Amino acid sequence: MRILVAGGAGYIGSHTCLVLLEAGHEVIVADNLCNSKEESLRRVQQLTGKPILFYPVDVTEEAAVEKIFQEQHIDGVIHFAGLKAVGESVEQPVRYYYNNVVSTLTLCKVMKRHGVNKFVFSSSATVYGENAIPFVETMQLLPTTNPYGETKVMSERILTDVAAVEPDWSVALLRYFNPIGAHPSGRIGEDPQGIPNNLMPYVTQVASGKRERLRVWGNDYPTVDGTGVRDYIHVMDLAEGHVRALEKLCEEKGVLVYNLGTGHGVSVLQLVHAFEKANDLTIPYDICPRRAGDIAEFYADASKAERELGWKAARTIEDMCRDSWNWQRQNPQGYEV
Ligand SMILES: NC(=O)c1ccc[n+]([C@@H]2O[C@H](COP(=O)([O-])OP(=O)(O)OC[C@H]3O[C@@H](n4cnc5c(N)ncnc54)[C@H](O)[C@@H]3O)[C@@H](O)[C@H]2O)c1
């Protein structure tokens, strides 16, 4: 298939482009590089030996998206092109709502005009709100605590409403848990701008000496060791989940919702210790007060994706820790060469 990957130069997008190319699909990327570098795409092409057609466009701009669809035959769309920093979304709600919701609407509009009807959407476990664990796809969604989460809920709703009136459409809403890790080559990985928002890039930057100490936000949660528990998933497993979901959309119409997680919770300190062990390093850390809005513990019920997609996260926490460090060590400045 020829797949338009919106946001394909980013962290999850670049790994998914690689897996798509390796699975024999053709890839067209639309990305405005607001949180990524074109270098990621150059490296994916190097690793796979296959070309990517790149459009440096903002997918909220209808005319620019229209031009891609006029120039290229497209069979399906994967939409990664979102802003993702939860804290920033609280400070800049208009920017977040505009970017994340209008991008979904614009893609839908242009796809409909061109008869393209397969849509894979990057959703997030954040849509569950503070539900009981494990999170299951059939749960009623609870309010999220920030604009970022709301943009995911809104986009899910938009796509569900579109699919309800377009009988030929098939939509996959993929609810990611916590992606970490990198391609085992160490050539592509997560390249956060500024201070990382997520745990693993922070840990790897402490390991490399770029930051002094890790801050652990709270050790008095009702969890195994008091620190927050998340469901970390290797980005390569996540990328493979997208290809399986896309293949499923060729067989089934309507809206398909899948958790993409491992089904296992790992605490902050468990992850830090696993990282130390896998890489024979020490990560100095301080325990700090809880952060507003953080949930104590969540992880996926990942059984639906296994049952229906035949997909299951295969890589271990050790793999994730080793590959994250391998990427950081080889690219201390990220894609800045
Ligand atoms: N990384 C996570 O922890 C996580 C968890 C759950 C869901 N998600 C979602 O998955 C998607 C991808 O996340 P990621 O971690 O790869 O983030 P990322 O920032 O690395 O990738 C997003 C890409 O989209 C591009 N982009 C953003 N807005 C755009 C626009 N209007 N037009 C064109 N390009 C645009 C950015 O330049 C970037 O390359 C996002 O939608 C994010 O919300 C991520």
PDBQT file of the ligand as one rigid body, heavy atoms in Angstrom, charges set to zero:
ROOT
HETATM    1  N1  LIG A 401       5.411   9.615  22.677  1.00  0.00    +0.000 N 
HETATM    2  C1  LIG A 401       4.425   9.335  23.504  1.00  0.00    +0.000 C 
HETATM    3  O1  LIG A 401       4.655   9.112  24.703  1.00  0.00    +0.000 OA
HETATM    4  C2  LIG A 401       3.004   9.270  23.025  1.00  0.00    +0.000 A 
HETATM    5  C3  LIG A 401       2.034   8.612  23.804  1.00  0.00    +0.000 A 
HETATM    6  C4  LIG A 401       0.719   8.578  23.348  1.00  0.00    +0.000 A 
HETATM    7  C5  LIG A 401       0.371   9.179  22.142  1.00  0.00    +0.000 A 
HETATM    8  N2  LIG A 401       1.331   9.819  21.416  1.00  0.00    +0.000 N 
HETATM    9  C6  LIG A 401       0.944  10.476  20.155  1.00  0.00    +0.000 C 
HETATM   10  O2  LIG A 401       1.644   9.885  19.089  1.00  0.00    +0.000 OA
HETATM   11  C7  LIG A 401       1.928  10.863  18.076  1.00  0.00    +0.000 C 
HETATM   12  C8  LIG A 401       3.404  10.842  17.757  1.00  0.00    +0.000 C 
HETATM   13  O3  LIG A 401       4.143  11.067  18.947  1.00  0.00    +0.000 OA
HETATM   14  P1  LIG A 401       5.718  11.175  18.949  1.00  0.00    +0.000 P 
HETATM   15  O4  LIG A 401       6.169  10.779  20.311  1.00  0.00    +0.000 OA
HETATM   16  O5  LIG A 401       6.282  10.496  17.770  1.00  0.00    +0.000 OA
HETATM   17  O6  LIG A 401       5.871  12.753  18.844  1.00  0.00    +0.000 OA
HETATM   18  P2  LIG A 401       6.860  13.622  17.925  1.00  0.00    +0.000 P 
HETATM   19  O7  LIG A 401       6.700  15.031  18.360  1.00  0.00    +0.000 OA
HETATM   20  O8  LIG A 401       8.216  13.034  17.923  1.00  0.00    +0.000 OA
HETATM   21  O9  LIG A 401       6.213  13.418  16.475  1.00  0.00    +0.000 OA
HETATM   22  C9  LIG A 401       5.143  14.185  16.012  1.00  0.00    +0.000 C 
HETATM   23  C10 LIG A 401       5.519  14.690  14.621  1.00  0.00    +0.000 C 
HETATM   24  O10 LIG A 401       4.451  15.429  14.084  1.00  0.00    +0.000 OA
HETATM   25  C11 LIG A 401       4.941  16.629  13.523  1.00  0.00    +0.000 C 
HETATM   26  N3  LIG A 401       3.821  17.582  13.565  1.00  0.00    +0.000 N 
HETATM   27  C12 LIG A 401       3.156  18.074  14.635  1.00  0.00    +0.000 A 
HETATM   28  N4  LIG A 401       2.171  18.894  14.235  1.00  0.00    +0.000 NA
HETATM   29  C13 LIG A 401       2.185  18.901  12.888  1.00  0.00    +0.000 A 
HETATM   30  C14 LIG A 401       1.404  19.536  11.890  1.00  0.00    +0.000 A 
HETATM   31  N5  LIG A 401       0.388  20.339  12.199  1.00  0.00    +0.000 N 
HETATM   32  N6  LIG A 401       1.707  19.293  10.595  1.00  0.00    +0.000 NA
HETATM   33  C15 LIG A 401       2.733  18.481  10.252  1.00  0.00    +0.000 A 
HETATM   34  N7  LIG A 401       3.510  17.867  11.141  1.00  0.00    +0.000 NA
HETATM   35  C16 LIG A 401       3.244  18.070  12.453  1.00  0.00    +0.000 A 
HETATM   36  C17 LIG A 401       6.152  17.001  14.365  1.00  0.00    +0.000 C 
HETATM   37  O11 LIG A 401       7.066  17.811  13.671  1.00  0.00    +0.000 OA
HETATM   38  C18 LIG A 401       6.737  15.626  14.650  1.00  0.00    +0.000 C 
HETATM   39  O12 LIG A 401       7.626  15.227  13.639  1.00  0.00    +0.000 OA
HETATM   40  C19 LIG A 401       1.425  12.195  18.638  1.00  0.00    +0.000 C 
HETATM   41  O13 LIG A 401       0.148  12.449  18.110  1.00  0.00    +0.000 OA
HETATM   42  C20 LIG A 401       1.332  11.945  20.122  1.00  0.00    +0.000 C 
HETATM   43  O14 LIG A 401       0.359  12.726  20.741  1.00  0.00    +0.000 OA
HETATM   44  C21 LIG A 401       2.636   9.861  21.822  1.00  0.00    +0.000 A 
ENDROOT
TORSDOF 0
